[in-house]
Amino acid sequence: MSERLILITNDDGIRAEGISKLARAASKFGKVYVVAPATEKSGVSRGFTYKSPVFAEKFDIGIEGVTAYLTEGTPVDCVRIGVNSLLPQKPDLVLSGINDAYNISSDILYSATVAAGLEASFWGIRSICFSKMGPSSDDIVDRYLEELIERYMDKDPGWGRTWNINFPGCGLPSLKGIMEDCKMSDDDFYRDRYVRTDLDDGRIELRLIQERNWEVSSGTDVYAVVNGYISVGPVNCVR
């Protein structure tokens, strides 16, 4: 049986700590290639490049046995060029992340991390997306990342879907466990607003203030992380 081929990308940029941690963990399960943006591409969702070339170049990610490329493209670009050009053959698995903020509820619709996983699924490749809540999640990631890769890398989420996993920021001593089959919360999660300033030159400055509703229904991804669980669930571009 041939060695499993794994493609990794993210939206925080190829120099982000999360992608290196994911690549090290994934190396225990197969041959790893990294194709990731040169700079942060958060919030670009399923955007990709089609009216101009996408440039890629080799990058030393500092992990033995891992071949890495950086590109000016989006995470979806990274999956497309990885699958169709840079890798020696179609990968068996695509991993996206580890994003340095949650991708839950309505975040999923904007997330380039999740978009990369969905792109893989449309090419017929199983995928898993990982997100965490900053440094407060790190001990949970260190304890459970390899276990979750092994548990879900051969588990089918369904056509057009990706596994979406979020590590809570409660710290390992307060973790209650893993909540599987979480649904995407639709409990009015986003309560964003804009602060308007009328400038002297006639322009209007609109500055985003991010606000969230954390009181949501049980069984959802938001409920899981708020209550100290790792959330796991299959998602597509709608739910």
VOBABA-907658 format. One line per 8 residues: number of its first residue (from 1); their letters; for each residue x, y, z of N, C-alpha, C, O. Coordinates in Angstrom, 3 decimals. Layout:
<recs>
NUM) a) X,Y,Z,X,Y,Z,X,Y,Z,X,Y,Z  ...
</recs>
This chain:
<recs>
1) mserlili) 0.843,-1.198,0.000,0.000,0.000,0.000,0.874,1.242,0.000,1.800,1.350,0.804  0.586,2.192,-0.905,1.415,3.385,-1.017,1.202,4.317,0.172,0.162,4.281,0.830  2.190,5.140,0.429,2.125,6.084,1.541,1.037,7.133,1.300,0.883,7.629,0.183  0.297,7.462,2.333,-0.748,8.484,2.235,-0.111,9.834,1.891,0.901,10.223,2.474  -0.715,10.531,0.943,-0.231,11.842,0.517,-1.149,12.913,1.101,-2.363,12.876,0.901  -0.563,13.862,1.822,-1.339,14.869,2.554,-0.940,16.267,2.098,0.243,16.606,2.067  -1.928,17.067,1.748,-1.721,18.474,1.401,-2.241,19.340,2.542,-3.353,19.137,3.031  -1.425,20.312,2.962,-1.805,21.231,4.040,-1.774,22.655,3.535,-0.862,23.047,2.806
9) tnddgira) -2.777,23.433,3.926,-2.797,24.857,3.642,-3.387,25.594,4.842,-3.766,24.970,5.834  -3.461,26.913,4.751,-4.090,27.719,5.807,-4.433,29.091,5.246,-4.205,29.353,4.065  -4.984,29.978,6.093,-5.226,31.346,5.640,-4.474,32.374,6.482,-4.616,33.577,6.265  -3.666,31.901,7.450,-2.868,32.822,8.271,-1.487,33.073,7.685,-0.725,33.882,8.213  -1.161,32.383,6.593,0.141,32.554,5.964,1.085,31.413,6.311,0.960,30.785,7.362  2.016,31.155,5.428,2.894,29.996,5.545,3.819,30.072,6.752,4.330,29.045,7.198  4.044,31.267,7.288,4.926,31.423,8.452,4.185,31.299,9.779,4.799,31.417,10.839  2.892,31.064,9.736,2.098,30.964,10.962,2.476,29.705,11.738,2.779,28.667,11.151
17) egisklar) 2.455,29.812,13.056,2.801,28.687,13.918,1.840,27.517,13.716,2.249,26.358,13.772  0.560,27.822,13.482,-0.445,26.771,13.369,-0.184,25.809,12.228,-0.420,24.609,12.366  0.301,26.318,11.098,0.516,25.427,9.951,1.725,24.525,10.190,1.735,23.376,9.748  2.739,25.033,10.884,3.893,24.202,11.218,3.503,23.093,12.186,3.938,21.951,12.041  2.671,23.439,13.185,2.217,22.437,14.148,1.389,21.355,13.454,1.515,20.171,13.766  0.549,21.769,12.519,-0.274,20.817,11.786,0.582,19.925,10.887,0.328,18.725,10.780  1.583,20.502,10.249,2.456,19.726,9.370,3.253,18.683,10.155,3.429,17.556,9.692  3.729,19.055,11.329,4.472,18.090,12.161,3.578,16.927,12.572,3.980,15.765,12.508
25) aaskfgkv) 2.367,17.255,12.991,1.443,16.203,13.416,1.070,15.295,12.246,1.033,14.072,12.388  0.796,15.899,11.091,0.369,15.132,9.922,1.478,14.240,9.378,1.200,13.221,8.747  2.728,14.614,9.614,3.860,13.833,9.104,3.873,12.416,9.653,4.502,11.534,9.069  3.195,12.187,10.756,3.129,10.845,11.333,2.157,9.935,10.577,2.110,8.727,10.807  1.377,10.547,9.663,0.354,9.777,8.959,0.586,9.682,7.456,-0.200,9.049,6.750  1.663,10.308,6.953,1.938,10.222,5.530,2.951,11.254,5.079,3.553,11.954,5.893  3.130,11.339,3.779,4.027,12.322,3.169,3.295,13.650,3.054,2.215,13.719,2.469  3.880,14.701,3.613,3.205,15.999,3.716,3.780,17.011,2.725,4.993,17.189,2.615
33) yvvapate) 2.872,17.661,2.017,3.187,18.840,1.219,2.405,20.018,1.791,1.241,19.879,2.167  3.048,21.167,1.852,2.394,22.408,2.278,2.353,23.363,1.099,3.378,23.628,0.469  1.178,23.875,0.804,1.023,24.959,-0.170,0.175,26.013,0.527,-1.004,25.785,0.796  0.760,27.150,0.816,0.069,28.138,1.648,0.365,29.552,1.173,1.368,29.787,0.499  -0.508,30.495,1.524,-0.299,31.884,1.114,0.949,32.487,1.754,1.329,32.132,2.870  1.568,33.393,1.033,2.746,34.080,1.560,2.369,35.011,2.713,3.170,35.244,3.618  1.143,35.542,2.674,0.665,36.453,3.704,-0.750,36.056,4.124,-1.374,35.202,3.495  -1.239,36.667,5.167,-2.563,36.323,5.688,-3.656,36.588,4.656,-3.658,37.619,3.983
41) ksgvsrgf) -4.581,35.643,4.545,-5.695,35.753,3.602,-7.032,35.474,4.300,-7.940,34.894,3.705  -7.140,35.887,5.544,-8.362,35.633,6.296,-9.559,36.329,5.666,-9.438,37.435,5.139  -10.716,35.675,5.724,-11.972,36.288,5.299,-12.209,36.329,3.809,-13.174,36.951,3.363  -11.348,35.677,3.007,-11.554,35.727,1.554,-12.470,34.608,1.073,-12.775,34.524,-0.117  -12.909,33.753,1.987,-13.861,32.694,1.695,-13.385,31.853,0.507,-12.252,31.372,0.506  -14.257,31.670,-0.519,-13.920,30.797,-1.636,-13.307,31.549,-2.821,-13.289,31.047,-3.945  -12.816,32.738,-2.559,-12.180,33.500,-3.628,-10.966,32.770,-4.193,-10.193,32.160,-3.455  -10.811,32.844,-5.526,-9.637,32.257,-6.158,-9.243,33.093,-7.371,-10.004,33.947,-7.826
49) tykspvfa) -8.053,32.836,-7.884,-7.467,33.613,-8.965,-7.745,32.926,-10.295,-7.450,31.743,-10.459  -8.321,33.678,-11.260,-8.568,33.058,-12.569,-8.290,33.981,-13.748,-8.321,33.529,-14.892  -8.020,35.249,-13.505,-7.718,36.163,-14.607,-6.245,36.528,-14.690,-5.848,37.330,-15.535  -5.440,35.949,-13.825,-3.999,36.190,-13.844,-3.292,34.946,-13.326,-3.928,34.097,-12.702  -1.985,34.819,-13.572,-1.266,33.638,-13.092,-1.176,33.611,-11.571,-1.262,34.644,-10.906  -1.003,32.419,-11.043,-0.671,32.245,-9.627,0.783,31.800,-9.557,1.152,30.786,-10.150  1.606,32.546,-8.840,3.029,32.235,-8.734,3.300,31.475,-7.435,2.758,31.813,-6.382  4.135,30.457,-7.521,4.509,29.677,-6.352,6.015,29.480,-6.346,6.652,29.460,-7.399
57) ekfdigie) 6.582,29.336,-5.152,8.005,29.052,-5.039,8.263,28.194,-3.813,7.509,28.235,-2.841  9.331,27.419,-3.869,9.702,26.558,-2.758,9.978,27.408,-1.512,10.466,28.535,-1.603  9.655,26.840,-0.359,9.836,27.537,0.911,10.313,26.535,1.950,9.763,25.440,2.069  11.334,26.917,2.697,11.858,26.043,3.740,11.038,26.235,5.006,11.205,27.225,5.718  10.151,25.284,5.287,9.281,25.403,6.451,9.955,24.879,7.717,9.420,25.018,8.818  11.133,24.277,7.551,11.918,23.860,8.710,11.486,22.549,9.332,11.795,22.287,10.495  10.771,21.710,8.575,10.331,20.413,9.083,10.860,19.335,8.143,10.548,19.330,6.952  11.643,18.445,8.675,12.273,17.409,7.850,11.224,16.559,7.136,10.259,16.097,7.745
65) gvtaylte) 11.430,16.363,5.842,10.551,15.523,5.052,9.328,16.212,4.490,8.582,15.612,3.717  9.104,17.472,4.866,7.941,18.222,4.387,8.368,19.147,3.257,9.285,19.951,3.423  7.711,19.037,2.115,7.957,19.920,0.978,6.936,21.044,1.017,5.735,20.793,1.104  7.412,22.293,0.952,6.505,23.422,1.097,6.677,24.431,-0.031,7.777,24.638,-0.545  5.561,25.052,-0.400,5.533,26.122,-1.392,4.734,27.281,-0.816,3.724,27.081,-0.141  5.201,28.498,-1.093,4.382,29.671,-0.791,3.847,30.240,-2.093,4.454,30.083,-3.152  2.706,30.900,-2.001,2.075,31.480,-3.180,1.392,32.777,-2.804,1.036,32.976,-1.642  1.208,33.651,-3.757,0.469,34.891,-3.523,-1.030,34.669,-3.605,-1.798,35.605,-3.383
73) gtpvdcvr) -1.465,33.464,-3.914,-2.876,33.169,-4.077,-3.613,32.990,-2.766,-3.041,33.144,-1.687  -4.891,32.663,-2.874,-5.759,32.420,-1.734,-5.629,30.963,-1.278,-5.013,30.156,-1.973  -6.199,30.621,-0.125,-6.186,29.216,0.273,-6.853,28.291,-0.743,-6.387,27.169,-0.944  -7.930,28.734,-1.384,-8.556,27.921,-2.431,-7.591,27.749,-3.603,-7.485,26.656,-4.159  -6.887,28.821,-3.984,-5.833,28.681,-4.994,-4.823,27.617,-4.589,-4.406,26.799,-5.409  -4.434,27.635,-3.315,-3.414,26.696,-2.834,-3.865,25.258,-3.023,-3.079,24.406,-3.435  -5.130,24.987,-2.723,-5.652,23.630,-2.924,-5.670,23.290,-4.408,-5.254,22.199,-4.798  -6.145,24.205,-5.231,-6.281,23.935,-6.658,-4.933,23.677,-7.328,-4.792,22.723,-8.093
81) igvnsllp) -3.941,24.527,-7.041,-2.644,24.335,-7.694,-1.875,23.175,-7.070,-1.075,22.520,-7.738  -2.124,22.924,-5.780,-1.502,21.768,-5.155,-2.006,20.474,-5.762,-1.219,19.599,-6.125  -3.323,20.356,-5.872,-3.954,19.146,-6.399,-3.614,18.940,-7.868,-3.370,17.815,-8.304  -3.597,20.019,-8.621,-3.499,19.908,-10.082,-2.104,20.106,-10.650,-1.890,19.865,-11.838  -1.144,20.541,-9.828,0.156,20.835,-10.411,1.350,20.521,-9.504,2.264,19.806,-9.915  1.351,21.043,-8.286,2.562,21.007,-7.479,2.846,19.650,-6.849,4.008,19.275,-6.695  1.806,18.907,-6.481,2.006,17.595,-5.884,2.225,16.546,-6.971,1.739,16.710,-8.090  2.944,15.479,-6.662,3.222,14.458,-7.687,1.984,13.696,-8.122,1.961,13.126,-9.213
89) qkpdlvls) 0.956,13.677,-7.288,-0.314,13.045,-7.628,-1.397,13.616,-6.715,-1.106,14.354,-5.774  -2.629,13.270,-7.002,-3.746,13.757,-6.208,-3.598,13.307,-4.755,-3.389,12.120,-4.500  -3.703,14.233,-3.796,-3.538,13.832,-2.396,-4.715,13.010,-1.886,-5.818,13.055,-2.429  -4.444,12.267,-0.837,-5.484,11.469,-0.186,-6.252,12.278,0.850,-7.378,11.937,1.213  -5.633,13.348,1.316,-6.208,14.121,2.416,-5.718,15.561,2.325,-4.553,15.817,2.020  -6.633,16.502,2.598,-6.264,17.916,2.724,-6.587,18.368,4.139,-7.689,18.142,4.638  -5.616,19.009,4.779,-5.798,19.588,6.100,-5.637,21.099,6.002,-4.723,21.583,5.334  -6.508,21.841,6.656,-6.474,23.301,6.597,-6.407,23.860,8.011,-7.190,23.473,8.879
97) gindayni) -5.458,24.782,8.238,-5.316,25.393,9.550,-3.873,25.312,10.042,-2.953,25.166,9.237  -3.674,25.402,11.318,-4.660,25.597,12.373,-4.940,27.097,12.473,-4.046,27.878,12.799  -6.182,27.497,12.193,-6.526,28.910,12.224,-6.450,29.451,13.645,-6.818,28.766,14.599  -5.969,30.683,13.780,-5.750,31.261,15.104,-6.969,32.030,15.597,-6.829,33.072,16.239  -8.151,31.529,15.306,-9.419,32.058,15.814,-10.487,31.042,15.440,-10.303,30.261,14.506  -11.597,31.047,16.158,-12.658,30.096,15.861,-13.184,30.259,14.439,-13.179,31.357,13.881  -13.632,29.155,13.868,-14.451,29.157,12.660,-15.727,28.396,12.990,-15.826,27.189,12.771  -16.693,29.125,13.518,-17.941,28.565,14.008,-19.097,29.414,13.504,-18.905,30.568,13.121
105) ssdilysa) -20.303,28.841,13.505,-21.515,29.557,13.110,-21.309,30.301,11.793,-20.792,29.727,10.835  -21.702,31.552,11.737,-21.628,32.331,10.499,-20.205,32.582,10.028,-19.989,32.909,8.861  -19.222,32.430,10.927,-17.821,32.560,10.504,-17.516,31.653,9.322,-16.711,31.994,8.456  -18.166,30.497,9.296,-17.879,29.488,8.279,-18.126,30.026,6.869,-17.443,29.634,5.923  -19.094,30.915,6.736,-19.436,31.446,5.413,-18.340,32.351,4.861,-18.205,32.487,3.645  -17.553,32.971,5.743,-16.481,33.886,5.332,-15.098,33.232,5.385,-14.144,33.738,4.794  -14.997,32.131,6.080,-13.703,31.546,6.420,-12.961,30.995,5.204,-13.497,30.175,4.459  -11.735,31.447,5.013,-10.889,30.873,3.971,-10.295,29.541,4.424,-9.942,28.703,3.594
113) tvaaglea) -10.184,29.346,5.735,-9.737,28.049,6.260,-10.715,26.957,5.857,-10.318,25.923,5.318  -12.001,27.192,6.121,-13.027,26.211,5.773,-13.196,26.116,4.254,-13.454,25.036,3.723  -13.051,27.235,3.564,-13.163,27.231,2.105,-12.143,26.287,1.470,-12.451,25.607,0.491  -10.940,26.244,2.019,-9.919,25.338,1.486,-10.349,23.888,1.653,-10.145,23.072,0.755  -10.943,23.563,2.796,-11.444,22.209,3.004,-12.565,21.864,2.058,-12.622,20.750,1.536  -13.465,22.814,1.829,-14.566,22.589,0.900,-14.065,22.425,-0.529,-14.594,21.609,-1.284  -13.051,23.194,-0.901,-12.469,23.055,-2.241,-11.933,21.646,-2.440,-12.122,21.046,-3.498  -11.267,21.125,-1.427,-10.764,19.755,-1.515,-11.899,18.761,-1.736,-11.782,17.839,-2.542
121) sfwgirsi) -12.996,18.959,-1.012,-14.120,18.024,-1.137,-14.707,18.046,-2.539,-15.176,17.018,-3.027  -14.688,19.204,-3.197,-15.214,19.291,-4.555,-14.307,18.602,-5.568,-14.736,18.296,-6.680  -13.052,18.357,-5.186,-12.135,17.585,-6.025,-12.125,16.112,-5.616,-11.301,15.330,-6.090  -13.049,15.748,-4.732,-13.162,14.358,-4.326,-12.137,13.923,-3.302,-11.786,12.745,-3.231  -11.645,14.881,-2.496,-10.605,14.592,-1.511,-11.154,14.862,-0.110,-11.748,15.910,0.141  -10.955,13.932,0.774,-11.391,14.112,2.152,-10.593,15.244,2.800,-9.413,15.417,2.498  -11.228,16.016,3.689,-10.540,17.164,4.267,-11.001,17.418,5.698,-12.112,17.062,6.089  -10.110,18.047,6.468,-10.390,18.435,7.845,-9.862,19.850,8.049,-8.743,20.164,7.644
129) cfskmgps) -10.673,20.705,8.681,-10.282,22.071,8.994,-10.138,22.223,10.503,-10.974,21.740,11.267  -9.073,22.896,10.926,-8.793,23.066,12.350,-8.700,24.547,12.711,-8.082,25.335,11.995  -9.321,24.908,13.828,-9.249,26.280,14.336,-9.153,26.251,15.854,-9.594,25.300,16.500  -8.566,27.309,16.415,-8.418,27.396,17.868,-8.599,28.837,18.317,-8.586,29.755,17.496  -8.767,29.036,19.624,-8.942,30.369,20.154,-7.636,30.868,20.773,-7.497,30.941,21.994  -6.682,31.211,19.901,-5.433,31.801,20.356,-4.612,30.884,21.244,-4.843,29.676,21.270  -3.649,31.448,21.977,-2.740,30.644,22.804,-3.436,29.852,23.905,-2.901,28.845,24.370  -4.619,30.289,24.330,-5.314,29.582,25.411,-5.775,28.191,24.997,-6.154,27.384,25.846
137) sddivdry) -5.744,27.906,23.699,-6.117,26.576,23.192,-4.920,25.659,22.990,-5.100,24.473,22.712  -3.712,26.171,23.122,-2.539,25.436,22.667,-2.348,24.097,23.372,-1.974,23.114,22.732  -2.598,24.042,24.682,-2.384,22.772,25.374,-3.414,21.722,24.945,-3.124,20.525,24.956  -4.608,22.166,24.571,-5.620,21.248,24.063,-5.231,20.741,22.673,-5.372,19.557,22.368  -4.740,21.656,21.843,-4.262,21.271,20.510,-3.146,20.235,20.628,-3.158,19.212,19.944  -2.190,20.511,21.498,-1.055,19.602,21.654,-1.510,18.210,22.103,-0.926,17.204,21.701  -2.528,18.157,22.917,-3.004,16.871,23.441,-3.848,16.097,22.424,-3.768,14.870,22.374  -4.660,16.794,21.607,-5.674,16.111,20.809,-5.486,16.168,19.295,-6.202,15.478,18.569
145) leeliery) -4.544,16.970,18.797,-4.452,17.162,17.352,-4.209,15.852,16.605,-4.946,15.533,15.672  -3.207,15.103,16.991,-2.905,13.853,16.287,-4.066,12.866,16.395,-4.402,12.186,15.425  -4.665,12.792,17.561,-5.800,11.882,17.754,-6.956,12.220,16.821,-7.596,11.325,16.270  -7.223,13.509,16.644,-8.333,13.924,15.792,-8.021,13.719,14.312,-8.906,13.351,13.539  -6.779,13.951,13.912,-6.395,13.659,12.527,-6.630,12.178,12.236,-7.240,11.824,11.227  -6.141,11.317,13.130,-6.276,9.876,12.924,-7.739,9.450,12.915,-8.128,8.570,12.147  -8.549,10.076,13.769,-9.954,9.676,13.885,-10.763,10.051,12.645,-11.670,9.318,12.252  -10.436,11.197,12.023,-11.292,11.710,10.950,-10.695,11.631,9.552,-11.401,11.893,8.578
153) mdkdpgwg) -9.429,11.282,9.420,-8.825,11.319,8.089,-9.417,10.275,7.143,-9.354,10.443,5.925  -9.989,9.201,7.686,-10.604,8.182,6.843,-12.118,8.123,7.021,-12.764,7.190,6.542  -12.682,9.105,7.702,-14.123,9.148,7.947,-14.770,10.123,6.972,-14.387,11.291,6.910  -15.736,9.650,6.223,-16.349,10.442,5.154,-17.396,11.408,5.722,-18.366,10.963,6.336  -17.218,12.735,5.529,-18.221,13.689,6.012,-19.405,13.833,5.068,-20.387,14.495,5.404  -19.322,13.217,3.883,-20.363,13.367,2.871,-19.882,14.260,1.739,-19.026,15.122,1.939  -20.441,14.048,0.539,-19.965,14.805,-0.626,-20.181,16.308,-0.423,-21.216,16.748,0.076  -19.158,17.083,-0.831,-19.241,18.539,-0.733,-19.086,19.066,0.670,-19.370,20.235,0.928
161) rtwninfp) -18.634,18.212,1.595,-18.501,18.624,2.988,-17.073,18.441,3.474,-16.290,17.685,2.899  -16.757,19.146,4.537,-15.467,19.010,5.198,-15.708,18.876,6.691,-16.712,19.370,7.205  -14.805,18.218,7.383,-14.868,18.187,8.833,-14.356,19.518,9.380,-13.287,19.981,8.982  -15.106,20.130,10.282,-14.722,21.402,10.885,-14.526,21.185,12.380,-15.466,20.833,13.092  -13.300,21.396,12.849,-12.938,21.135,14.241,-12.429,22.423,14.882,-11.557,23.097,14.334  -12.981,22.758,16.048,-12.568,23.942,16.795,-12.136,23.552,18.202,-12.855,22.847,18.909  -10.955,24.017,18.601,-10.429,23.781,19.943,-10.818,24.949,20.845,-10.526,26.097,20.509  -11.466,24.692,21.980,-11.895,25.787,22.846,-10.720,26.446,23.562,-9.641,25.863,23.673
169) gcglpslk) -10.939,27.653,24.041,-9.886,28.397,24.720,-9.922,28.271,26.227,-9.454,29.163,26.935  -10.474,27.170,26.732,-10.647,27.008,28.180,-9.414,26.469,28.882,-9.331,26.527,30.108  -8.457,25.948,28.132,-7.303,25.303,28.734,-7.586,23.836,29.024,-8.720,23.462,29.322  -6.551,23.012,28.937,-6.711,21.562,29.063,-7.351,21.115,30.382,-8.184,20.209,30.361  -6.995,21.715,31.536,-7.616,21.254,32.786,-9.133,21.435,32.821,-9.819,20.712,33.543  -9.666,22.384,32.056,-11.105,22.649,32.065,-11.843,21.988,30.904,-13.065,22.102,30.804  -11.119,21.302,30.030,-11.758,20.669,28.881,-12.688,19.544,29.336,-12.316,18.718,30.169  -13.900,19.522,28.780,-14.876,18.499,29.150,-14.897,17.314,28.181,-15.477,16.271,28.481
177) gimedckm) -14.272,17.479,27.037,-14.243,16.375,26.087,-14.436,16.837,24.668,-14.229,18.008,24.350  -14.838,15.907,23.807,-15.066,16.173,22.383,-16.557,16.044,22.110,-17.160,15.019,22.427  -17.158,17.078,21.522,-18.569,17.034,21.153,-18.652,16.826,19.641,-18.307,17.718,18.866  -19.103,15.665,19.237,-19.165,15.322,17.824,-20.533,15.655,17.233,-21.508,15.881,17.950  -20.571,15.677,15.890,-21.806,15.953,15.155,-22.418,17.300,15.517,-23.639,17.453,15.531  -21.560,18.273,15.811,-22.053,19.629,16.106,-22.631,20.262,14.845,-22.079,20.122,13.753  -23.732,20.948,15.013,-24.329,21.692,13.917,-23.804,23.124,13.923,-23.409,23.655,14.961  -23.809,23.725,12.762,-23.468,25.133,12.652,-24.566,25.960,13.314,-25.733,25.867,12.932
185) sdddfyrd) -24.197,26.758,14.294,-25.189,27.557,15.010,-25.789,28.624,14.104,-25.075,29.289,13.353  -27.107,28.781,14.181,-27.765,29.851,13.429,-28.543,30.773,14.376,-29.561,31.351,13.993  -28.054,30.904,15.610,-28.738,31.675,16.646,-28.321,33.144,16.639,-27.879,33.666,17.662  -28.457,33.813,15.496,-28.154,35.244,15.452,-26.771,35.519,16.031,-26.603,36.376,16.898  -25.774,34.767,15.530,-24.425,34.840,16.094,-23.771,36.194,15.852,-23.182,36.768,16.768  -23.869,36.712,14.627,-23.229,37.981,14.297,-24.086,39.163,14.763,-25.277,39.237,14.459  -23.472,40.071,15.493,-24.114,41.333,15.864,-23.166,42.487,15.591,-23.060,43.437,16.367  -22.477,42.371,14.455,-21.503,43.389,14.072,-22.168,44.737,13.832,-23.343,44.820,13.475
193) ryvrtdld) -21.393,45.778,14.035,-21.857,47.120,13.717,-20.669,47.932,13.201,-19.513,47.540,13.363  -20.974,49.054,12.586,-19.940,49.927,12.045,-20.017,51.294,12.703,-21.101,51.846,12.888  -18.870,51.827,13.049,-18.775,53.196,13.554,-18.459,54.101,12.370,-17.460,53.920,11.673  -19.338,55.080,12.160,-19.215,55.966,10.999,-18.550,57.277,11.401,-18.892,57.889,12.413  -17.581,57.690,10.567,-16.944,58.996,10.740,-16.939,59.702,9.391,-16.394,59.176,8.420  -17.544,60.894,9.319,-17.538,61.694,8.092,-16.265,62.522,8.046,-16.052,63.389,8.893  -15.419,62.258,7.059,-14.114,62.905,6.960,-14.211,64.228,6.213,-15.155,64.469,5.460  -13.225,65.072,6.435,-13.221,66.411,5.831,-13.109,66.364,4.320,-13.552,67.287,3.637
201) dgrielrl) -12.520,65.296,3.786,-12.340,65.211,2.334,-13.556,64.621,1.611,-13.504,64.357,0.410  -14.646,64.418,2.350,-15.865,63.919,1.738,-16.047,62.415,1.828,-17.133,61.904,1.554  -15.008,61.710,2.203,-15.138,60.267,2.362,-15.808,59.926,3.689,-15.835,60.733,4.618  -16.341,58.724,3.750,-16.956,58.220,4.977,-16.150,57.029,5.456,-16.024,56.037,4.739  -15.606,57.113,6.653,-14.869,55.998,7.246,-15.846,55.130,8.024,-16.602,55.622,8.862  -15.821,53.820,7.734,-16.696,52.862,8.409,-15.825,51.802,9.059,-15.232,50.968,8.375  -15.750,51.836,10.381,-14.868,50.933,11.121,-15.689,49.835,11.791,-16.607,50.110,12.564  -15.342,48.589,11.481,-16.099,47.449,11.974,-15.852,47.214,13.462,-14.709,47.196,13.919
209) iqernwev) -16.925,47.038,14.200,-16.878,46.598,15.590,-17.502,45.210,15.641,-18.696,45.048,15.387  -16.693,44.214,15.968,-17.172,42.835,15.964,-17.828,42.492,17.301,-17.224,42.642,18.362  -19.058,42.036,17.227,-19.781,41.602,18.413,-20.471,40.283,18.107,-20.943,40.064,16.992  -20.528,39.399,19.111,-21.073,38.059,18.911,-22.092,37.721,19.998,-22.023,38.216,21.123  -23.030,36.869,19.628,-24.000,36.330,20.564,-23.538,34.926,20.965,-23.560,34.009,20.145  -23.123,34.760,22.216,-22.586,33.488,22.672,-23.633,32.621,23.365,-23.328,31.503,23.780  -24.865,33.122,23.498,-25.927,32.338,24.124,-26.727,31.635,23.028,-27.634,32.219,22.435  -26.382,30.398,22.772,-26.919,29.679,21.609,-27.480,28.324,22.025,-27.365,27.913,23.180
217) ssgtdvya) -28.085,27.645,21.065,-28.723,26.354,21.308,-27.686,25.263,21.547,-26.578,25.315,21.012  -28.060,24.274,22.357,-27.184,23.123,22.596,-27.037,22.311,21.312,-27.888,22.360,20.424  -25.945,21.569,21.236,-25.683,20.750,20.058,-25.043,21.489,18.908,-24.837,20.913,17.840  -24.721,22.773,19.107,-24.107,23.577,18.054,-22.619,23.770,18.325,-22.135,23.528,19.430  -21.907,24.211,17.292,-20.473,24.445,17.433,-20.173,25.532,18.461,-19.226,25.407,19.237  -20.972,26.592,18.468,-20.749,27.673,19.435,-20.973,27.169,20.857,-20.180,27.455,21.755  -22.041,26.428,21.056,-22.339,25.868,22.382,-21.171,25.013,22.865,-20.786,25.087,24.032  -20.616,24.213,21.983,-19.528,23.309,22.360,-18.329,24.073,22.895,-17.854,23.784,23.994
225) vvngyisv) -17.828,25.048,22.134,-16.604,25.727,22.561,-16.840,26.606,23.780,-15.961,26.733,24.632  -18.018,27.214,23.870,-18.338,28.048,25.028,-18.380,27.216,26.305,-18.035,27.697,27.384  -18.805,25.965,26.169,-18.962,25.100,27.331,-17.803,24.133,27.534,-17.925,23.152,28.268  -16.679,24.414,26.883,-15.468,23.665,27.165,-15.305,22.354,26.441,-14.664,21.439,26.958  -15.877,22.238,25.245,-15.728,21.032,24.429,-15.001,21.367,23.121,-15.111,22.479,22.605  -14.264,20.397,22.601,-13.802,20.477,21.220,-15.008,20.208,20.337,-15.683,19.191,20.500  -15.285,21.110,19.403,-16.438,20.916,18.519,-15.991,20.252,17.221,-14.975,20.622,16.632  -16.775,19.262,16.788,-16.501,18.553,15.542,-17.815,18.397,14.798,-18.819,17.973,15.371
233) gpvncvr) -17.803,18.741,13.528,-19.007,18.542,12.732,-18.723,18.700,11.256,-17.803,19.424,10.876  -19.506,18.025,10.405,-19.366,18.209,8.969,-20.112,19.471,8.530,-21.238,19.709,8.966  -19.492,20.272,7.676,-20.155,21.472,7.160,-19.986,21.556,5.664,-19.030,21.020,5.103  -20.937,22.246,5.007,-20.759,22.630,3.622,-20.858,24.146,3.562,-20.796,24.806,4.599  -21.010,24.707,2.376,-20.973,26.158,2.260,-22.292,26.801,2.723,-22.416,28.025,2.709  -23.269,25.989,3.128,-24.551,26.533,3.578,-24.743,26.321,5.077,-25.127,27.248,5.791  -24.474,25.086,5.566,-24.657,24.772,6.985,-23.504,23.900,7.490,-23.479,23.529,8.664
</recs>
